[in-house]
Amino acid sequence: MAVTPKIAPSMLSSDFANLASEAQRMLDFGADWLHMDIMDGHFVPNLTIGAPVIESLRKHTKAYLDCHLMVTNPLDYVEPLAKAGASGFTFHVETLKNDWEELIQRIKSHGMRPGVSVKPGTPIEEVFPLVEAENPVEMVLVMTVEPGFGGQKFIPQMMDKVRILRKKYPSLDIEVDGGLGPSTIEVAASAGANCIVAGSSVFGAPEPAQVISLLRNSVEKAQQTLIQ
């Protein structure tokens, strides 16, 4: 069974002073999800947004808010983000040693979809138990840059992780984030990624709708090839 493409413009690249209109603009251009980068200034050096901004945006959109938590203590964020209206809650495997089962349970019980993310230096094997658990995560996010800042260069070696995941879990949502755009989508899509986070390549494009369409077509074509 092929997985469906989900194109998620990274709102970190948007004009934060006009977040609601920027979100609507991306949806009008064909985005499936809106990717929200939540950074605590501790797990990563940058500090971005939290639950109050998600809550404000939620008042203006029904879109799927794909929240990526680059935070040291993800458990502390479950309730505030659920109340704020987050849709997906992706935490970093590096932040947890043994309490990921409780975290996944709490994310699901609060009506959000759990995902797990891996930094470039983390072996992909670390997420296998979370995907295979009785109560599993529903998405794996493979970081294709070091988390913390937008506009970085794509690390092609990370595609090995995507290939391993796609071979092992044919129906899993596999997301890639960092340096994705027209020049890198083919390698990511052919490796098996179906959820594509794109920031500057979408927001900085003269025609963002064309970029979103190109990203989607690449994933669709690659998925047809992968299931043959």
C-alpha positions as CSV (number, residue, x, y, z in Angstrom):
1,M,0.0,0.0,0.0
2,A,1.5,3.3,-1.1
3,V,1.5,6.1,1.5
4,T,0.0,9.5,0.6
5,P,2.1,12.6,0.1
6,K,1.8,15.3,2.7
7,I,3.5,18.6,1.9
8,A,4.1,20.7,5.1
9,P,5.4,24.2,4.6
10,S,7.6,25.2,7.6
11,M,6.0,28.2,9.2
12,L,9.4,29.1,10.7
13,S,10.1,30.6,7.3
14,S,6.9,32.6,7.2
15,D,6.3,36.2,8.3
16,F,5.5,35.7,11.9
17,A,3.8,39.1,12.1
18,N,1.2,37.7,9.7
19,L,1.0,34.1,10.7
20,A,-2.7,33.5,10.1
21,S,-2.6,35.0,6.6
22,E,0.7,33.2,5.8
23,A,-0.9,29.9,6.9
24,Q,-4.0,30.5,4.7
25,R,-1.7,31.4,1.8
26,M,0.1,28.1,2.0
27,L,-3.2,26.1,2.2
28,D,-4.5,28.0,-0.8
29,F,-1.3,27.0,-2.6
30,G,-2.0,23.3,-1.9
31,A,-0.3,22.5,1.4
32,D,-1.6,19.5,3.3
33,W,-0.1,20.3,6.7
34,L,1.5,23.3,8.4
35,H,4.8,22.5,10.1
36,M,5.3,24.2,13.4
37,D,8.8,24.2,14.9
38,I,8.7,24.5,18.7
39,M,12.2,25.0,20.1
40,D,13.0,25.6,23.8
41,G,16.5,27.3,23.6
42,H,17.9,24.3,25.5
43,F,17.6,21.1,23.4
44,V,18.5,23.4,20.5
45,P,20.1,26.9,20.8
46,N,17.2,28.7,19.1
47,L,14.0,29.8,20.8
48,T,10.9,29.9,18.6
49,I,7.2,29.5,19.5
50,G,5.1,27.6,22.0
51,A,1.5,26.8,22.9
52,P,0.3,30.4,22.9
53,V,1.2,30.9,19.2
54,I,-0.4,27.5,18.3
55,E,-3.6,28.5,20.2
56,S,-3.7,31.9,18.3
57,L,-3.2,30.3,14.9
58,R,-5.8,27.6,15.6
59,K,-8.4,30.3,15.9
60,H,-7.8,31.1,12.3
61,T,-7.4,27.7,10.7
62,K,-8.7,24.1,10.7
63,A,-5.5,22.9,9.1
64,Y,-3.4,20.0,10.5
65,L,-0.8,21.6,12.7
66,D,2.3,19.3,12.5
67,C,4.2,20.3,15.6
68,H,7.9,19.3,15.8
69,L,9.2,19.6,19.4
70,M,12.9,20.3,19.7
71,V,12.6,20.5,23.5
72,T,14.3,18.7,26.4
73,N,11.2,17.8,28.3
74,P,8.4,16.9,25.8
75,L,6.1,15.5,28.5
76,D,5.7,19.0,29.8
77,Y,4.3,20.1,26.5
78,V,1.6,17.5,25.9
79,E,-1.3,19.1,27.8
80,P,-0.6,22.8,26.8
81,L,-0.3,21.9,23.1
82,A,-3.4,19.7,23.1
83,K,-5.3,22.6,24.7
84,A,-3.9,24.9,22.1
85,G,-5.1,22.8,19.2
86,A,-2.0,21.0,18.0
87,S,-2.7,18.0,15.6
88,G,0.6,16.2,15.5
89,F,3.2,16.0,18.3
90,T,6.6,14.8,17.2
91,F,9.2,14.5,19.9
92,H,13.0,13.7,19.7
93,V,14.1,10.2,20.5
94,E,17.3,11.7,22.0
95,T,15.3,13.3,24.8
96,L,13.9,10.1,26.2
97,K,15.5,7.1,27.7
98,N,12.7,4.9,29.0
99,D,9.5,7.0,29.4
100,W,8.5,7.1,25.7
101,E,5.7,4.7,26.3
102,E,4.1,7.1,28.7
103,L,4.7,10.0,26.4
104,I,3.0,8.2,23.4
105,Q,0.1,7.2,25.5
106,R,-0.4,10.8,26.8
107,I,-0.1,12.3,23.3
108,K,-2.8,9.9,22.0
109,S,-5.1,10.3,25.0
110,H,-5.0,14.1,24.3
111,G,-6.2,13.5,20.8
112,M,-2.9,14.2,19.0
113,R,-0.9,12.0,16.6
114,P,2.5,10.9,17.9
115,G,5.7,11.1,15.9
116,V,9.3,10.6,16.8
117,S,12.3,12.5,15.3
118,V,16.0,11.6,14.9
119,K,18.9,14.1,14.6
120,P,21.5,13.4,11.9
121,G,23.9,11.8,14.4
122,T,21.4,9.4,15.9
123,P,21.2,5.8,14.6
124,I,17.9,5.1,13.0
125,E,17.6,1.8,15.0
126,E,16.8,3.9,18.0
127,V,13.2,4.5,16.7
128,F,12.4,0.8,15.8
129,P,11.0,0.0,19.3
130,L,8.7,3.1,19.1
131,V,7.4,2.1,15.7
132,E,6.9,-1.6,16.7
133,A,5.4,-0.9,20.2
134,E,1.9,-2.1,21.1
135,N,1.0,1.6,21.2
136,P,3.3,3.0,18.5
137,V,4.3,6.3,17.1
138,E,2.5,7.0,13.7
139,M,5.3,8.9,12.0
140,V,9.1,9.1,12.0
141,L,10.8,12.4,11.2
142,V,14.3,12.1,9.8
143,M,16.1,15.3,10.2
144,T,18.1,16.1,7.1
145,V,19.9,19.0,8.8
146,E,20.9,19.6,12.4
147,P,17.8,20.8,14.2
148,G,17.6,24.4,15.4
149,F,17.7,26.7,12.4
150,G,16.1,27.1,9.0
151,G,17.9,27.5,5.7
152,Q,20.5,24.8,6.2
153,K,22.0,22.5,3.5
154,F,20.4,19.1,3.0
155,I,22.5,16.1,4.2
156,P,22.1,13.4,1.5
157,Q,23.6,10.7,3.7
158,M,20.4,10.8,5.8
159,M,18.5,9.1,2.9
160,D,20.0,5.8,4.1
161,K,17.8,6.1,7.2
162,V,14.7,6.8,5.1
163,R,15.4,3.8,2.9
164,I,15.9,1.5,5.9
165,L,12.6,2.7,7.4
166,R,10.6,2.4,4.1
167,K,11.8,-1.1,3.5
168,K,11.0,-2.2,7.1
169,Y,7.7,-0.3,7.5
170,P,6.0,0.1,4.0
171,S,2.9,1.9,5.4
172,L,4.7,4.3,7.8
173,D,4.5,8.0,7.4
174,I,8.2,9.1,7.0
175,E,8.8,12.8,7.2
176,V,12.0,14.6,6.1
177,D,12.9,18.1,7.3
178,G,15.8,20.4,6.3
179,G,17.0,21.7,3.0
180,L,14.1,20.2,1.0
181,G,13.2,21.8,-2.3
182,P,13.1,21.2,-6.1
183,S,16.8,20.2,-6.1
184,T,16.6,17.7,-3.3
185,I,13.1,16.3,-3.5
186,E,13.9,13.5,-6.0
187,V,16.4,11.8,-3.8
188,A,14.2,12.1,-0.7
189,A,11.1,10.8,-2.5
190,S,12.9,7.9,-4.2
191,A,14.3,6.9,-0.8
192,G,10.7,6.6,0.5
193,A,9.9,9.9,2.3
194,N,6.2,10.9,1.9
195,C,5.8,13.8,4.3
196,I,7.9,16.7,3.1
197,V,8.7,19.8,5.3
198,A,9.9,22.7,3.2
199,G,10.6,26.2,4.4
200,S,12.7,28.6,2.4
201,S,12.2,26.7,-0.8
202,V,8.5,27.3,-0.6
203,F,8.3,30.7,1.1
204,G,11.2,32.1,-0.9
205,A,9.8,31.0,-4.3
206,P,8.2,33.4,-6.7
207,E,5.4,30.8,-7.2
208,P,5.1,28.7,-4.0
209,A,2.1,26.8,-5.4
210,Q,4.4,25.4,-8.2
211,V,7.0,24.2,-5.7
212,I,4.3,22.5,-3.5
213,S,2.9,20.8,-6.6
214,L,6.4,19.7,-7.7
215,L,7.1,18.2,-4.2
216,R,3.8,16.3,-4.3
217,N,4.3,15.0,-7.8
218,S,7.8,13.7,-6.9
219,V,6.4,11.8,-3.9
220,E,3.5,10.4,-5.9
221,K,5.8,9.2,-8.7
222,A,8.3,7.7,-6.3
223,Q,5.6,5.8,-4.4
224,Q,4.3,4.2,-7.6
225,T,7.8,3.0,-8.3
226,L,8.3,1.7,-4.8
227,I,5.2,-0.5,-4.7
228,Q,5.8,-2.0,-8.1
